[in-house]
Amino acid sequence: MPLYIRDDSVDALAEQVKKVTGASSKTDAVRAALQAQLEAAKSKKPLLERIHELQGKADEIGDADPAFDMKKFSDAMWDEA
């Protein structure tokens, strides 16, 4: 079934994608854009899953060193020691 673009702004976007990507036609440009969007949506992890991964990494690092002197560290970075 063919896809007809009746919206001028959508047609302009398809033309821009065609030019930027070097697609041979607007149809190829739209196909590639839709495939890329679909892949991105499928591969996107839910926020809770990403948070749990980050919490796991934080647990691996461990607790902060209570003896760490942030002022001394910052001064050393700026050669103000």
N, CA, C and O atoms as CSV, one atom per row, in Angstrom:
chain,resi,resn,atom,element,x,y,z
A,1,MET,N,N,0.848,-1.174,0.000
A,1,MET,CA,C,0.000,0.000,0.000
A,1,MET,C,C,0.897,1.242,0.000
A,1,MET,O,O,1.786,1.353,0.844
A,2,PRO,N,N,0.686,2.152,-0.906
A,2,PRO,CA,C,1.536,3.341,-0.994
A,2,PRO,C,C,1.270,4.325,0.143
A,2,PRO,O,O,0.186,4.377,0.723
A,3,LEU,N,N,2.301,5.089,0.427
A,3,LEU,CA,C,2.200,6.141,1.433
A,3,LEU,C,C,2.221,7.475,0.700
A,3,LEU,O,O,3.185,7.798,0.006
A,4,TYR,N,N,1.167,8.232,0.859
A,4,TYR,CA,C,1.087,9.548,0.222
A,4,TYR,C,C,1.279,10.612,1.290
A,4,TYR,O,O,0.610,10.600,2.323
A,5,ILE,N,N,2.192,11.525,1.030
A,5,ILE,CA,C,2.437,12.612,1.975
A,5,ILE,C,C,1.656,13.827,1.495
A,5,ILE,O,O,1.953,14.407,0.450
A,6,ARG,N,N,0.668,14.191,2.267
A,6,ARG,CA,C,-0.200,15.309,1.884
A,6,ARG,C,C,0.128,16.582,2.668
A,6,ARG,O,O,-0.378,17.660,2.358
A,7,ASP,N,N,0.970,16.443,3.672
A,7,ASP,CA,C,1.340,17.583,4.514
A,7,ASP,C,C,2.648,18.172,3.973
A,7,ASP,O,O,3.653,17.471,3.861
A,8,ASP,N,N,2.623,19.456,3.642
A,8,ASP,CA,C,3.802,20.098,3.052
A,8,ASP,C,C,5.011,20.079,3.980
A,8,ASP,O,O,6.143,19.929,3.520
A,9,SER,N,N,4.779,20.230,5.285
A,9,SER,CA,C,5.913,20.235,6.219
A,9,SER,C,C,6.545,18.845,6.319
A,9,SER,O,O,7.765,18.733,6.439
A,10,VAL,N,N,5.742,17.800,6.270
A,10,VAL,CA,C,6.260,16.431,6.298
A,10,VAL,C,C,7.016,16.150,5.007
A,10,VAL,O,O,8.069,15.512,5.027
A,11,ASP,N,N,6.488,16.618,3.897
A,11,ASP,CA,C,7.164,16.451,2.615
A,11,ASP,C,C,8.524,17.155,2.630
A,11,ASP,O,O,9.513,16.622,2.126
A,12,ALA,N,N,8.562,18.358,3.214
A,12,ALA,CA,C,9.822,19.097,3.306
A,12,ALA,C,C,10.825,18.353,4.193
A,12,ALA,O,O,12.015,18.306,3.883
A,13,LEU,N,N,10.341,17.773,5.294
A,13,LEU,CA,C,11.222,16.990,6.164
A,13,LEU,C,C,11.778,15.779,5.422
A,13,LEU,O,O,12.961,15.459,5.545
A,14,ALA,N,N,10.935,15.115,4.664
A,14,ALA,CA,C,11.385,13.952,3.886
A,14,ALA,C,C,12.444,14.372,2.876
A,14,ALA,O,O,13.416,13.648,2.658
A,15,GLU,N,N,12.265,15.526,2.262
A,15,GLU,CA,C,13.252,16.030,1.297
A,15,GLU,C,C,14.568,16.357,1.997
A,15,GLU,O,O,15.639,16.069,1.463
A,16,GLN,N,N,14.499,16.955,3.185
A,16,GLN,CA,C,15.719,17.255,3.946
A,16,GLN,C,C,16.457,15.980,4.325
A,16,GLN,O,O,17.677,15.900,4.185
A,17,VAL,N,N,15.719,14.983,4.805
A,17,VAL,CA,C,16.339,13.704,5.172
A,17,VAL,C,C,16.988,13.073,3.942
A,17,VAL,O,O,18.086,12.523,4.026
A,18,LYS,N,N,16.315,13.155,2.818
A,18,LYS,CA,C,16.855,12.611,1.567
A,18,LYS,C,C,18.198,13.260,1.239
A,18,LYS,O,O,19.164,12.571,0.912
A,19,LYS,N,N,18.254,14.590,1.328
A,19,LYS,CA,C,19.487,15.313,1.008
A,19,LYS,C,C,20.600,14.998,2.007
A,19,LYS,O,O,21.739,14.740,1.617
A,20,VAL,N,N,20.265,15.022,3.286
A,20,VAL,CA,C,21.274,14.827,4.334
A,20,VAL,C,C,21.840,13.405,4.323
A,20,VAL,O,O,23.036,13.203,4.531
A,21,THR,N,N,20.979,12.438,4.082
A,21,THR,CA,C,21.422,11.039,4.138
A,21,THR,C,C,21.920,10.520,2.794
A,21,THR,O,O,22.530,9.454,2.722
A,22,GLY,N,N,21.659,11.272,1.735
A,22,GLY,CA,C,22.064,10.810,0.421
A,22,GLY,C,C,21.167,9.707,-0.125
A,22,GLY,O,O,21.572,8.945,-1.003
A,23,ALA,N,N,19.959,9.627,0.393
A,23,ALA,CA,C,19.012,8.613,-0.073
A,23,ALA,C,C,18.662,8.880,-1.538
A,23,ALA,O,O,18.665,10.026,-1.986
A,24,SER,N,N,18.366,7.825,-2.266
A,24,SER,CA,C,18.074,7.970,-3.689
A,24,SER,C,C,16.675,8.529,-3.959
A,24,SER,O,O,16.402,9.042,-5.044
A,25,SER,N,N,15.799,8.425,-2.966
A,25,SER,CA,C,14.445,8.953,-3.130
A,25,SER,C,C,13.877,9.319,-1.768
A,25,SER,O,O,14.420,8.941,-0.730
A,26,LYS,N,N,12.775,10.061,-1.787
A,26,LYS,CA,C,12.107,10.391,-0.521
A,26,LYS,C,C,11.571,9.121,0.134
A,26,LYS,O,O,11.544,9.018,1.361
A,27,THR,N,N,11.152,8.170,-0.665
A,27,THR,CA,C,10.667,6.909,-0.113
A,27,THR,C,C,11.769,6.203,0.668
A,27,THR,O,O,11.534,5.708,1.770
A,28,ASP,N,N,12.979,6.156,0.095
A,28,ASP,CA,C,14.113,5.546,0.807
A,28,ASP,C,C,14.460,6.328,2.065
A,28,ASP,O,O,14.805,5.742,3.092
A,29,ALA,N,N,14.369,7.654,1.984
A,29,ALA,CA,C,14.664,8.490,3.142
A,29,ALA,C,C,13.660,8.246,4.260
A,29,ALA,O,O,14.040,8.120,5.424
A,30,VAL,N,N,12.381,8.181,3.908
A,30,VAL,CA,C,11.338,7.935,4.905
A,30,VAL,C,C,11.502,6.539,5.487
A,30,VAL,O,O,11.366,6.356,6.697
A,31,ARG,N,N,11.793,5.554,4.647
A,31,ARG,CA,C,11.987,4.183,5.120
A,31,ARG,C,C,13.134,4.126,6.131
A,31,ARG,O,O,12.993,3.547,7.208
A,32,ALA,N,N,14.271,4.732,5.774
A,32,ALA,CA,C,15.439,4.709,6.668
A,32,ALA,C,C,15.147,5.438,7.980
A,32,ALA,O,O,15.542,4.982,9.053
A,33,ALA,N,N,14.455,6.567,7.885
A,33,ALA,CA,C,14.130,7.329,9.099
A,33,ALA,C,C,13.191,6.551,10.003
A,33,ALA,O,O,13.365,6.530,11.221
A,34,LEU,N,N,12.191,5.911,9.402
A,34,LEU,CA,C,11.251,5.123,10.201
A,34,LEU,C,C,11.930,3.902,10.814
A,34,LEU,O,O,11.647,3.550,11.960
A,35,GLN,N,N,12.818,3.255,10.069
A,35,GLN,CA,C,13.541,2.105,10.625
A,35,GLN,C,C,14.433,2.534,11.787
A,35,GLN,O,O,14.495,1.860,12.815
A,36,ALA,N,N,15.122,3.659,11.615
A,36,ALA,CA,C,16.002,4.158,12.682
A,36,ALA,C,C,15.190,4.501,13.932
A,36,ALA,O,O,15.603,4.193,15.050
A,37,GLN,N,N,14.053,5.132,13.740
A,37,GLN,CA,C,13.205,5.490,14.875
A,37,GLN,C,C,12.661,4.255,15.575
A,37,GLN,O,O,12.594,4.205,16.803
A,38,LEU,N,N,12.272,3.261,14.788
A,38,LEU,CA,C,11.754,2.019,15.360
A,38,LEU,C,C,12.831,1.295,16.158
A,38,LEU,O,O,12.562,0.809,17.257
A,39,GLU,N,N,14.045,1.216,15.621
A,39,GLU,CA,C,15.152,0.576,16.335
A,39,GLU,C,C,15.479,1.324,17.621
A,39,GLU,O,O,15.735,0.705,18.654
A,40,ALA,N,N,15.472,2.653,17.562
A,40,ALA,CA,C,15.754,3.451,18.758
A,40,ALA,C,C,14.698,3.217,19.833
A,40,ALA,O,O,15.019,3.097,21.015
A,41,ALA,N,N,13.453,3.156,19.418
A,41,ALA,CA,C,12.374,2.940,20.383
A,41,ALA,C,C,12.455,1.549,21.003
A,41,ALA,O,O,12.198,1.384,22.195
A,42,LYS,N,N,12.809,0.556,20.202
A,42,LYS,CA,C,12.908,-0.813,20.715
A,42,LYS,C,C,14.092,-0.980,21.664
A,42,LYS,O,O,14.020,-1.755,22.617
A,43,SER,N,N,15.185,-0.251,21.404
A,43,SER,CA,C,16.382,-0.439,22.211
A,43,SER,C,C,16.410,0.448,23.460
A,43,SER,O,O,17.282,0.285,24.314
A,44,LYS,N,N,15.482,1.365,23.569
A,44,LYS,CA,C,15.452,2.263,24.716
A,44,LYS,C,C,15.044,1.490,25.962
A,44,LYS,O,O,14.009,0.825,25.989
A,45,LYS,N,N,15.876,1.590,26.987
A,45,LYS,CA,C,15.588,0.909,28.250
A,45,LYS,C,C,14.668,1.783,29.103
A,45,LYS,O,O,14.769,3.010,29.083
A,46,PRO,N,N,13.790,1.152,29.837
A,46,PRO,CA,C,12.935,1.920,30.752
A,46,PRO,C,C,13.783,2.627,31.818
A,46,PRO,O,O,14.851,2.149,32.198
A,47,LEU,N,N,13.289,3.757,32.283
A,47,LEU,CA,C,14.009,4.564,33.267
A,47,LEU,C,C,14.372,3.765,34.510
A,47,LEU,O,O,15.500,3.855,34.993
A,48,LEU,N,N,13.439,2.991,35.029
A,48,LEU,CA,C,13.724,2.209,36.244
A,48,LEU,C,C,14.877,1.229,36.030
A,48,LEU,O,O,15.693,1.022,36.928
A,49,GLU,N,N,14.945,0.629,34.844
A,49,GLU,CA,C,16.032,-0.301,34.551
A,49,GLU,C,C,17.366,0.429,34.507
A,49,GLU,O,O,18.369,-0.072,35.016
A,50,ARG,N,N,17.381,1.619,33.897
A,50,ARG,CA,C,18.625,2.406,33.850
A,50,ARG,C,C,19.044,2.846,35.247
A,50,ARG,O,O,20.233,2.846,35.569
A,51,ILE,N,N,18.078,3.220,36.075
A,51,ILE,CA,C,18.386,3.633,37.454
A,51,ILE,C,C,18.981,2.469,38.233
A,51,ILE,O,O,19.951,2.651,38.969
A,52,HIS,N,N,18.408,1.269,38.081
A,52,HIS,CA,C,18.926,0.099,38.792
A,52,HIS,C,C,20.359,-0.219,38.365
A,52,HIS,O,O,21.181,-0.605,39.196
A,53,GLU,N,N,20.663,-0.059,37.078
A,53,GLU,CA,C,22.032,-0.286,36.598
A,53,GLU,C,C,23.001,0.711,37.239
A,53,GLU,O,O,24.094,0.340,37.667
A,54,LEU,N,N,22.586,1.977,37.296
A,54,LEU,CA,C,23.446,2.997,37.905
A,54,LEU,C,C,23.614,2.760,39.403
A,54,LEU,O,O,24.694,2.978,39.952
A,55,GLN,N,N,22.557,2.319,40.055
A,55,GLN,CA,C,22.666,2.022,41.483
A,55,GLN,C,C,23.633,0.862,41.710
A,55,GLN,O,O,24.392,0.867,42.679
A,56,GLY,N,N,23.607,-0.122,40.828
A,56,GLY,CA,C,24.546,-1.244,40.925
A,56,GLY,C,C,25.979,-0.784,40.779
A,56,GLY,O,O,26.858,-1.245,41.506
A,57,LYS,N,N,26.226,0.135,39.833
A,57,LYS,CA,C,27.580,0.669,39.647
A,57,LYS,C,C,28.017,1.462,40.876
A,57,LYS,O,O,29.171,1.380,41.296
A,58,ALA,N,N,27.095,2.226,41.445
A,58,ALA,CA,C,27.417,2.994,42.649
A,58,ALA,C,C,27.747,2.057,43.807
A,58,ALA,O,O,28.653,2.332,44.594
A,59,ASP,N,N,27.010,0.948,43.909
A,59,ASP,CA,C,27.290,-0.031,44.960
A,59,ASP,C,C,28.671,-0.652,44.778
A,59,ASP,O,O,29.370,-0.912,45.757
A,60,GLU,N,N,29.071,-0.894,43.508
A,60,GLU,CA,C,30.401,-1.444,43.238
A,60,GLU,C,C,31.497,-0.482,43.681
A,60,GLU,O,O,32.526,-0.902,44.210
A,61,ILE,N,N,31.271,0.806,43.462
A,61,ILE,CA,C,32.262,1.817,43.845
A,61,ILE,C,C,32.398,1.868,45.363
A,61,ILE,O,O,33.500,2.022,45.891
A,62,GLY,N,N,31.303,1.742,46.041
A,62,GLY,CA,C,31.327,1.742,47.500
A,62,GLY,C,C,31.050,3.111,48.088
A,62,GLY,O,O,30.788,4.083,47.379
A,63,ASP,N,N,31.118,3.151,49.403
A,63,ASP,CA,C,30.839,4.393,50.124
A,63,ASP,C,C,31.962,5.400,49.916
A,63,ASP,O,O,33.099,5.038,49.612
A,64,ALA,N,N,31.614,6.675,50.089
A,64,ALA,CA,C,32.596,7.749,49.984
A,64,ALA,C,C,33.580,7.664,51.147
A,64,ALA,O,O,33.235,7.217,52.241
A,65,ASP,N,N,34.798,8.097,50.891
A,65,ASP,CA,C,35.836,8.120,51.919
A,65,ASP,C,C,35.585,9.312,52.837
A,65,ASP,O,O,35.678,10.454,52.386
A,66,PRO,N,N,35.272,9.081,54.106
A,66,PRO,CA,C,34.972,10.204,55.001
A,66,PRO,C,C,36.189,11.093,55.248
A,66,PRO,O,O,36.037,12.235,55.683
A,67,ALA,N,N,37.380,10.592,54.978
A,67,ALA,CA,C,38.589,11.377,55.205
A,67,ALA,C,C,38.986,12.197,53.968
A,67,ALA,O,O,39.976,12.928,54.002
A,68,PHE,N,N,38.225,12.078,52.889
A,68,PHE,CA,C,38.567,12.790,51.654
A,68,PHE,C,C,38.387,14.287,51.844
A,68,PHE,O,O,37.343,14.737,52.317
A,69,ASP,N,N,39.410,15.064,51.475
A,69,ASP,CA,C,39.393,16.521,51.619
A,69,ASP,C,C,39.113,17.147,50.246
A,69,ASP,O,O,40.020,17.299,49.427
A,70,MET,N,N,37.870,17.500,50.012
A,70,MET,CA,C,37.481,18.047,48.708
A,70,MET,C,C,38.166,19.377,48.429
A,70,MET,O,O,38.533,19.655,47.288
A,71,LYS,N,N,38.341,20.200,49.456
A,71,LYS,CA,C,39.001,21.502,49.276
A,71,LYS,C,C,40.430,21.297,48.805
A,71,LYS,O,O,40.875,21.959,47.867
A,72,LYS,N,N,41.149,20.392,49.440
A,72,LYS,CA,C,42.532,20.115,49.058
A,72,LYS,C,C,42.587,19.564,47.635
A,72,LYS,O,O,43.457,19.942,46.849
A,73,PHE,N,N,41.663,18.678,47.312
A,73,PHE,CA,C,41.594,18.090,45.979
A,73,PHE,C,C,41.334,19.187,44.923
A,73,PHE,O,O,42.014,19.234,43.898
A,74,SER,N,N,40.356,20.057,45.178
A,74,SER,CA,C,40.027,21.136,44.233
A,74,SER,C,C,41.192,22.096,44.080
A,74,SER,O,O,41.510,22.500,42.961
A,75,ASP,N,N,41.830,22.466,45.168
A,75,ASP,CA,C,42.973,23.360,45.096
A,75,ASP,C,C,44.095,22.745,44.262
A,75,ASP,O,O,44.734,23.440,43.472
A,76,ALA,N,N,44.336,21.444,44.433
A,76,ALA,CA,C,45.380,20.766,43.670
A,76,ALA,C,C,45.046,20.771,42.182
A,76,ALA,O,O,45.936,20.905,41.343
A,77,MET,N,N,43.765,20.626,41.858
A,77,MET,CA,C,43.357,20.648,40.439
A,77,MET,C,C,43.631,22.007,39.814
A,77,MET,O,O,43.970,22.097,38.634
A,78,TRP,N,N,43.487,23.049,40.593
A,78,TRP,CA,C,43.671,24.411,40.080
A,78,TRP,C,C,45.047,24.958,40.436
A,78,TRP,O,O,45.302,26.153,40.288
A,79,ASP,N,N,45.928,24.090,40.902
A,79,ASP,CA,C,47.300,24.497,41.287
A,79,ASP,C,C,47.307,25.629,42.281
A,79,ASP,O,O,48.121,26.548,42.188
A,80,GLU,N,N,46.396,25.561,43.237
A,80,GLU,CA,C,46.316,26.582,44.277
A,80,GLU,C,C,46.745,26.008,45.626
A,80,GLU,O,O,46.432,26.576,46.672
A,81,ALA,N,N,47.446,24.904,45.603
A,81,ALA,CA,C,47.829,24.263,46.854
A,81,ALA,C,C,48.882,25.046,47.599
A,81,ALA,O,O,49.312,24.633,48.677
